[in-house]
Amino acid sequence: MSFQALGLQSQLIEIINEMGFTEPTPVQSQAIPEILAGHDVLAGAQTGTGKTAAFGLPLIHRLLEQPAGERTNKQIRALVLTPTRELAQQVYDSISQYSKGLAVKTAVAYGGTSMKMQVQAIQDGADILVATPGRLLDHAHVGTVDLRQVEYLVLDEADRMLDMGFIDDIKRIMKRMKVERQTLFFSATFGKQVKKLAYDILTDPKLIEVTPANSTAVTVEQMVYPVDKHRKSELLAYLIGSRNWQQVLVFTKTKQGSDELAKELGKDGIKAASINGDKSQGARQRALDDFKSGKVRVLVATDVAARGLDIEQLEYVVNFDMPFQAEDYVHRIGRTGRAGMTGHAISLMSLDEEWALRAIEDLLDKKLPQQWLEGYEPDPTIEPPENQRRGRSSEKRRAKAKHKIHKNRGRHVKR
């Protein structure tokens, strides 16, 4: 099937051809006709399968359908919400490419950057606004954004947008919008609770699942290495050095942990940078640029980066810490193996993280391969130092770790 067969306008087809796109991906071929027909959509597809184009192209098409004389320059007609700054910028860049030279203007708004510049871009006229929830509400509170005329609402990475960290902001935003609108939810993962909540918001939505729910790309080779917690950084440095990995994205569970690990790798002669919610947007962008250009070999990130990093031909993703939420595993390793490329997802698992592995395997409905590396075999008879002092049993440690996951479900990424 061609893009032209999907019913997109000829102007868009020309731009798509210039960008080198030849055939739509499965999520694009299924979602675009439904969006053009005016239906609400709940779409699940693996990371790297072209979800931005799946909603961006038909949105531009529909905005172009209305004659220019009937449109008001300063009227926001389409709103795209994302959970992170990086993803907001990525979506903005993509939609700007798709609409280049067309009578559709796009603006972006997220925290960590100048409100003044965002206000100017919005007031200059924005048909489409891409934003994070917190910064959008900042604009709404001071009156620089009017959402009453929004006709199209898109939640990108909708599972994160609908969890307890963002749902209150989403409800506040929707109260400012008219009820008669087209709403589109896109994500790589949808838990049962999230899907139920989505159906409460959407109106008779068309469900699109081009791959099994919460699945990972077949092009990604996954491996779990059991290791004692205090030897994780040593093992990571060994893997990077001995196997000559040149571009490695590493995930930690805390901001402090990402900074500390980057320093530890530096002591081992491996150039590394960290990216997390405590850093300014400028610092985050510099770290990402240095990683993409090869100035640094390793980028250590918290899950703030799992929903928005788009790095061409990234081959290695490492879970230094197992994620609190099993769904985040899918998004983390989705940074590699994109667009049919091969990739490797490595997880370093300590004894007190076995519950996290079980949760991931339950979500994926399959067992992940494990391998003990010679010289780094874990010793199950030795308690980690912090647990020796506190005298906790393995079962108590797991119970506390499970408590943490519920406690952290209410936290959201810095806007």
Secondary structure as the mmCIF struct_conf table of DSSP 4:
data_model
#
loop_
_struct_conf.conf_type_id
_struct_conf.id
_struct_conf.beg_label_comp_id
_struct_conf.beg_label_asym_id
_struct_conf.beg_label_seq_id
_struct_conf.end_label_comp_id
_struct_conf.end_label_asym_id
_struct_conf.end_label_seq_id
BEND BEND1 PHE A 3 PHE A 3
HELX_RH_3T_P HELX_RH_3T_P1 GLN A 4 LEU A 6
TURN_TY1_P TURN_TY1_P1 GLY A 7 GLY A 7
HELX_RH_AL_P HELX_RH_AL_P1 SER A 10 GLU A 18
TURN_TY1_P TURN_TY1_P2 MET A 19 GLY A 20
BEND BEND2 GLU A 23 GLU A 23
HELX_RH_AL_P HELX_RH_AL_P2 PRO A 26 LEU A 36
TURN_TY1_P TURN_TY1_P3 ALA A 37 GLY A 38
STRN STRN1 VAL A 41 GLY A 44
TURN_TY1_P TURN_TY1_P4 THR A 47 GLY A 48
BEND BEND3 THR A 49 THR A 49
HELX_RH_AL_P HELX_RH_AL_P3 LYS A 51 GLU A 65
BEND BEND4 GLN A 66 GLN A 66
HELX_RH_3T_P HELX_RH_3T_P2 ALA A 68 GLU A 70
BEND BEND5 ARG A 71 ARG A 71
TURN_TY1_P TURN_TY1_P5 ASN A 73 LYS A 74
STRN STRN2 ALA A 78 LEU A 81
BEND BEND6 PRO A 83 THR A 84
HELX_RH_AL_P HELX_RH_AL_P4 ARG A 85 TYR A 98
TURN_TY1_P TURN_TY1_P6 SER A 99 GLY A 101
BEND BEND7 LEU A 102 ALA A 103
STRN STRN3 THR A 106 ALA A 109
TURN_TY1_P TURN_TY1_P7 GLY A 111 GLY A 112
BEND BEND8 THR A 113 THR A 113
HELX_RH_AL_P HELX_RH_AL_P5 MET A 115 GLN A 123
TURN_TY1_P TURN_TY1_P8 ASP A 124 ASP A 124
BEND BEND9 ASP A 127 ASP A 127
STRN STRN4 ILE A 128 ALA A 131
HELX_RH_AL_P HELX_RH_AL_P6 PRO A 133 VAL A 142
TURN_TY1_P TURN_TY1_P9 GLY A 143 GLY A 143
BEND BEND10 THR A 144 THR A 144
TURN_TY1_P TURN_TY1_P10 ARG A 148 GLN A 149
STRN STRN5 TYR A 152 ASP A 156
TURN_TY1_P TURN_TY1_P11 GLU A 157 GLU A 157
HELX_RH_AL_P HELX_RH_AL_P7 ALA A 158 MET A 161
TURN_TY1_P TURN_TY1_P12 LEU A 162 LEU A 162
BEND BEND11 ASP A 163 ASP A 163
TURN_TY1_P TURN_TY1_P13 MET A 164 PHE A 166
HELX_RH_AL_P HELX_RH_AL_P8 ILE A 167 LYS A 175
TURN_TY1_P TURN_TY1_P14 ARG A 176 ARG A 176
BEND BEND12 MET A 177 MET A 177
BEND BEND13 VAL A 179 GLU A 180
STRN STRN6 GLN A 182 SER A 187
BEND BEND14 ALA A 188 ALA A 188
HELX_RH_AL_P HELX_RH_AL_P9 LYS A 192 ILE A 201
BEND BEND15 LEU A 202 ASP A 204
HELX_LH_PP_P HELX_LH_PP_P1 PRO A 205 PRO A 205
STRN STRN7 LYS A 206 GLU A 209
BEND BEND16 VAL A 210 THR A 211
TURN_TY1_P TURN_TY1_P15 ALA A 213 ASN A 214
TURN_TY1_P TURN_TY1_P16 VAL A 218 THR A 219
STRN STRN8 VAL A 220 PRO A 226
HELX_RH_3T_P HELX_RH_3T_P3 LYS A 229 ARG A 231
HELX_RH_AL_P HELX_RH_AL_P10 LYS A 232 SER A 242
TURN_TY1_P TURN_TY1_P17 ARG A 243 ASN A 244
BEND BEND17 GLN A 247 GLN A 247
STRN STRN9 VAL A 248 PHE A 251
BEND BEND18 LYS A 253 THR A 254
HELX_RH_AL_P HELX_RH_AL_P11 LYS A 255 LYS A 267
TURN_TY1_P TURN_TY1_P18 ASP A 268 GLY A 269
STRN STRN10 ALA A 272 ILE A 275
TURN_TY1_P TURN_TY1_P19 GLY A 277 ASP A 278
BEND BEND19 LYS A 279 LYS A 279
HELX_RH_AL_P HELX_RH_AL_P12 GLN A 281 SER A 293
TURN_TY1_P TURN_TY1_P20 GLY A 294 GLY A 294
BEND BEND20 LYS A 295 ARG A 297
STRN STRN11 VAL A 298 ALA A 301
HELX_RH_3T_P HELX_RH_3T_P4 ASP A 303 ALA A 305
TURN_TY1_P TURN_TY1_P21 ALA A 306 GLY A 308
TURN_TY1_P TURN_TY1_P22 GLU A 312 GLN A 313
STRN STRN12 TYR A 316 ASN A 319
BEND BEND21 PHE A 320 ASP A 321
BEND BEND22 PHE A 324 GLN A 325
HELX_RH_AL_P HELX_RH_AL_P13 ALA A 326 ILE A 333
TURN_TY1_P TURN_TY1_P23 GLY A 334 ARG A 335
BEND BEND23 THR A 336 GLY A 337
HELX_RH_3T_P HELX_RH_3T_P5 ARG A 338 GLY A 340
STRN STRN13 GLY A 343 MET A 349
HELX_RH_3T_P HELX_RH_3T_P6 LEU A 351 GLU A 353
HELX_RH_AL_P HELX_RH_AL_P14 GLU A 354 LEU A 364
TURN_TY1_P TURN_TY1_P24 ASP A 365 ASP A 365
BEND BEND24 LYS A 366 LYS A 366
HELX_LH_PP_P HELX_LH_PP_P2 LYS A 367 PRO A 369
STRN STRN14 GLN A 370 GLN A 370
HELX_LH_PP_P HELX_LH_PP_P3 TRP A 372 LEU A 373
TURN_TY1_P TURN_TY1_P25 GLU A 374 GLY A 375
TURN_TY1_P TURN_TY1_P26 PRO A 380 THR A 381
BEND BEND25 ILE A 382 ILE A 382
HELX_RH_AL_P HELX_RH_AL_P15 PRO A 385 ARG A 390
TURN_TY1_P TURN_TY1_P27 GLY A 391 GLY A 391
HELX_RH_AL_P HELX_RH_AL_P16 SER A 394 ASN A 408
TURN_TY1_P TURN_TY1_P28 ARG A 409 GLY A 410
#
